[in-house]
Amino acid sequence: MSASTPGKWYFGWNIVAAATLITLLTVGMRMGIGPFFIPMAEDLQMSRSMLAGIIAIGMLCYGLGMPVAGHLVGTHGTRFVLLLGTVIVVASIIWTVNARHPFTFFLAFGVLMSLGFSFTSPVALTPVISRWFTRRRGMALFFLSTGSMAGIAILTPALTWFIESVGWQNTLLGFSVLFVALIVPITFLIIRDEAPANTDLGPEDDKKPDGKTAKTAAPAGDGYELTWREAIRTRPFWQVAIGLFACGYSMNLLGTHGVPMLVDHGFDPITASYGIGLIGLVAIPSTLILGRLSDVLQRKNLLAMIYLIRGLGFFGLLLAATVWELYLVAAIGGVVWAGSIALSSAILADVYGIRIVGILYGWTYLGHQVGAMISSWLGGWGYEAFDTHWVAFGGSGLILIAAAVVCFQLPKRGFVQARAAG
């Protein structure tokens, strides 16, 4: 009997909901450093450039922890990785609030906390969701992107309010209590690595058009013989990695330098922040639509379209001269802002199978964070050196368009399996 019997709730959606909440907390804190920046710098008597450097290295450590998390999920399971990440995050927060020297703060906040969050990131959750979903895998994985956008939208104002009320140290400690209170029960009660044999395939997936029983499609991963070391030497892995590099470059560039760029182009700071905020706001519902489309359309084509529109959007932001032009570009850009990561993980599962998707996703996401570091530096250096934002933002547009071309040439699902069989 199929696990997706009509009228019966499929337990996999409970896992999706739990993973979305974990992503909301993890990404919301990891990407919501802004409210902490000035209070930390003033309290610890650090220059802004020094604190910015610590945060930038932390972003790289966050990326470096991804392959480790993916490997541990494959060898020890999702529960082990989530609980280990929770312990590291709590320990790093306690160390951070007691650190008074820049170097110890760097180790606690920049290195250890970043590694902890990488173990509770979408990389650790993608394999279990891919294992539980076949027919609606794209939709299920897109909820992680929804959690990311919701985390930024919800935690940023909440953290700001708490920091102003009780200080940044107590805010971090309060977050650690919330983190443990939610993730530990979720891990033990909801997260399950063992999925039903037919995953979310329903009876309609077991019949041919003539009514005869068809061979049920095995969940991705059955029959895929490549090891992760062999997989990283194949072309599709690097095509996905190039796309995620462009994704990380563009997302961090806009998050770090988007408002200053728009202010330099004549917009007041409030209007500029509303324009950037509109991108994230539109991205929340658009992820649900894109998730549905990802289970209907070829995922590689949808990913290429996302990169293409996002690349053109960067040129639109550079050329926007009026408020309505800015908001129009932001609204269109928001539609495709949060879909690339979910699609990339789904494509990796389609091509290589779920057995090694965790570690492959971790390695490709490292490229995402390398791109983020480069754009963070180039956005400032390019403007100071050439007195224009076209170097970084125009470069982002070109890189995204190139990524669109590369990802359009990705193989269809099961390509590696078919080659192995041939």
Residue pairs with C-beta under 8 A, 6 or more apart in sequence:
2 198
2 201
2 202
2 203
2 205
2 206
3 10
3 11
3 12
3 195
3 196
3 197
3 198
3 199
3 200
3 201
4 10
4 135
4 198
4 199
4 200
4 201
4 202
5 202
5 203
6 202
6 203
10 200
11 132
11 192
12 129
12 132
12 133
12 140
12 195
12 199
12 200
13 140
14 190
15 128
15 129
15 132
15 190
15 191
15 192
16 129
16 140
16 143
17 143
17 190
18 186
18 190
18 191
19 122
19 125
19 128
19 129
19 143
19 144
19 147
19 191
20 143
20 144
20 146
20 147
20 150
21 147
21 182
21 186
22 82
22 120
22 125
22 147
22 182
22 183
22 186
23 121
23 122
23 125
23 144
23 147
23 148
23 151
24 147
24 148
24 150
24 151
24 154
24 155
25 120
25 151
25 155
25 178
25 179
25 182
25 183
26 117
26 120
26 121
26 151
27 121
27 122
27 147
27 148
27 151
27 152
28 148
28 150
28 151
28 152
28 154
28 155
28 156
29 117
29 151
29 155
29 159
29 175
30 62
30 114
30 117
30 121
31 148
31 151
31 152
31 255
32 151
32 152
32 155
32 156
32 159
33 55
34 156
35 156
35 159
35 160
35 163
36 159
36 163
36 168
36 171
36 172
37 48
37 51
37 55
39 163
39 167
39 168
40 46
40 51
40 168
41 47
41 48
41 51
43 168
44 51
44 99
44 100
44 102
44 105
46 102
46 105
50 102
54 102
54 105
54 106
54 109
54 110
55 110
56 373
56 376
56 377
57 106
57 110
57 111
58 109
58 110
58 111
58 113
58 114
59 114
59 252
59 369
59 372
59 373
59 376
60 369
60 370
60 373
61 110
61 111
61 114
61 115
61 118
62 114
62 115
62 117
62 118
62 121
62 369
63 118
63 365
63 366
63 367
63 368
63 369
63 370
63 372
64 115
64 118
64 366
64 369
65 114
65 115
65 117
65 118
65 119
65 121
66 118
66 121
66 123
66 361
66 362
66 363
66 365
66 366
66 369
67 359
67 362
67 363
67 366
68 115
68 118
68 119
68 362
69 81
69 85
69 118
69 119
69 121
69 123
69 124
69 358
69 362
70 123
70 124
70 127
70 357
70 358
70 359
70 360
70 361
70 362
70 363
71 358
71 359
71 362
72 80
72 81
72 84
72 119
73 81
73 123
73 124
73 127
73 128
73 358
73 359
74 127
74 355
74 356
74 358
74 359
77 193
78 124
78 125
78 127
78 128
78 187
78 191
78 193
79 187
79 188
79 191
79 193
81 119
81 120
81 124
82 119
82 120
82 124
82 183
82 187
82 191
83 184
83 187
84 119
85 116
85 117
85 118
85 119
85 120
85 124
86 116
86 120
86 179
86 180
86 183
86 184
86 187
87 116
88 112
88 113
88 115
88 116
88 119
89 113
89 116
89 117
89 120
89 176
89 179
90 176
90 179
90 180
91 112
91 116
92 108
92 109
92 112
92 113
92 116
93 113
93 172
93 173
93 175
93 176
94 173
94 176
95 104
95 107
95 108
95 112
96 105
96 108
96 109
96 113
96 172
97 169
97 172
97 173
99 105
99 107
99 108
99 109
118 124
120 183
122 144
122 148
122 341
122 345
123 358
123 361
123 362
123 365
124 358
125 144
126 141
126 144
126 345
126 349
126 357
126 358
126 361
127 193
127 354
127 357
127 358
127 361
128 191
128 192
128 193
129 137
129 140
129 141
129 144
130 137
130 141
130 220
130 221
130 345
130 346
130 349
130 354
130 357
131 193
131 195
131 199
131 219
131 221
131 354
132 140
132 195
132 196
132 199
132 200
133 139
133 140
133 141
133 199
133 200
134 198
134 199
134 200
134 201
134 217
134 219
134 220
135 199
135 200
135 201
135 202
135 205
135 295
136 200
136 295
137 220
137 295
137 346
137 349
137 350
138 291
138 292
138 293
138 294
138 295
138 299
138 342
138 343
138 346
139 288
139 291
139 292
139 294
139 295
140 291
141 291
141 294
141 342
141 343
141 345
141 346
142 287
142 288
142 290
142 291
142 294
142 339
142 342
143 287
143 288
143 291
144 341
144 342
145 283
145 287
145 291
145 338
145 339
145 341
145 342
146 284
146 287
146 288
146 338
148 338
148 341
149 280
149 283
149 284
149 287
149 337
149 338
150 284
152 280
153 280
153 281
153 284
159 171
159 175
162 170
162 171
162 174
163 171
166 174
195 219
197 219
198 205
198 216
198 219
199 219
201 216
201 217
205 216
205 217
206 213
206 214
206 216
207 213
207 214
208 214
219 354
220 349
220 350
220 353
220 354
220 413
220 414
221 349
221 353
221 354
221 355
221 357
222 353
223 353
223 417
223 420
223 421
224 352
224 353
224 355
224 356
224 416
224 417
224 420
225 417
225 420
226 234
226 352
226 356
226 416
226 420
227 356
228 356
228 359
228 360
228 363
231 237
231 352
231 356
231 360
231 416
232 360
232 363
234 416
236 347
236 351
236 352
236 410
236 411
236 415
236 416
237 348
237 352
237 360
237 363
237 364
239 406
239 407
239 409
239 410
240 344
240 347
240 348
240 364
240 407
240 410
241 363
241 364
241 367
242 367
242 402
242 403
242 406
242 407
243 303
243 307
243 340
243 344
243 403
243 406
243 407
244 340
244 341
244 344
244 364
244 365
244 367
244 368
244 371
245 367
245 368
245 370
245 371
245 399
245 403
246 307
246 371
246 396
246 399
246 400
246 402
246 403
247 307
247 340
247 341
247 344
247 368
247 371
247 403
248 367
248 368
248 369
248 370
248 371
248 372
248 375
249 371
249 372
249 374
249 375
249 396
249 399
250 310
250 311
250 314
250 371
250 375
250 396
250 399
250 400
251 337
251 372
252 371
252 372
252 373
252 375
252 376
253 375
253 376
253 378
253 379
253 392
253 393
253 396
254 276
254 279
254 314
254 317
255 276
256 375
256 376
256 379
257 375
257 376
257 379
257 380
257 383
257 389
257 392
257 393
258 272
258 275
258 276
258 317
259 269
259 272
259 273
259 276
261 317
261 318
261 379
261 389
261 393
262 271
262 272
262 275
262 276
262 317
262 320
262 326
263 269
263 272
264 383
264 389
265 318
265 320
265 321
265 389
266 321
267 275
267 323
267 326
271 323
271 326
272 326
274 327
275 317
275 326
275 327
275 329
275 330
276 330
278 327
278 330
278 331
278 334
279 330
279 331
279 333
279 334
279 337
280 334
280 337
281 334
282 330
282 331
282 333
282 334
282 335
282 337
283 334
283 335
283 337
283 338
284 338
286 334
286 335
286 336
286 337
286 338
286 339
287 338
287 339
287 342
290 302
290 306
290 335
290 336
290 338
290 339
290 342
290 343
291 339
291 342
293 302
294 302
294 339
294 342
294 343
294 346
298 412
299 343
299 346
299 347
299 350
299 413
300 347
300 407
300 408
300 409
300 410
300 411
300 412
301 408
302 339
302 343
303 339
303 340
303 343
303 344
303 347
303 407
303 410
304 404
304 405
304 407
304 408
305 336
305 404
306 336
306 339
306 340
306 343
306 404
307 340
307 400
307 401
307 403
307 404
307 407
308 400
308 401
308 404
309 332
309 333
309 335
309 336
310 333
310 336
310 337
310 340
310 400
311 396
311 397
311 398
311 399
311 400
311 401
311 403
311 404
312 397
312 401
313 329
313 332
313 333
313 336
313 397
314 393
314 394
314 396
314 397
314 400
315 394
315 397
316 325
316 329
316 332
316 333
317 326
317 329
317 330
317 333
317 393
318 389
318 390
318 393
318 394
318 397
319 325
320 326
320 329
341 365
341 368
344 361
344 364
345 357
345 361
347 410
347 413
348 357
348 360
348 361
348 364
349 357
350 412
350 413
350 414
351 410
351 411
351 413
351 414
351 415
351 416
352 360
352 416
353 416
353 417
375 392
375 396
378 391
378 392
378 395
379 389
379 392
379 393
382 388
382 389
382 391
382 392
382 395
383 389
383 391
383 392
385 391
